[in-house]
Amino acid sequence: MAPNRALADKARPRSPTMLREMLMPAIPPIASLTS
């Protein structure tokens, strides 16, 4: 988990779109749960 977190921290400032793409798959289920 540590290395993955480090990669995420590195990708955060570089390209937030990358994080968004990684989170996109998790957004639909959450949206369906909230709605």
N, C-alpha and C positions, 0 to 999 in steps of 0.2 A: 504493500500500500504506500510505503514511503516513496519509492521511486516514481510511482504513478502520480503521487501528489507533487513531487518535484517537477515532473513533466508538465503537469497542469499549471503550476506556478510559472514555469518558463513560457508556456503558450499563452498565458493570460495577457501579459503586457504586449506580446508580439501580435497576436491576432485573436481578439475576443470572438470573432466569427467562428474560430476553431472550437472554442468552448461551447458556443451556441449550437454548433453542429453535433457536438457530443451530447448535449443536453436535449436536443430536439426529440430523439426517440423516447425520452422519459416524460416529455411535456404532454403529449396526447393522453396517456393513461391518467396523469394527474388532473388534467382538465376535465376528463370524463368523470373522474371521482368527485371533483369539486362541484361540477354542474350536474 
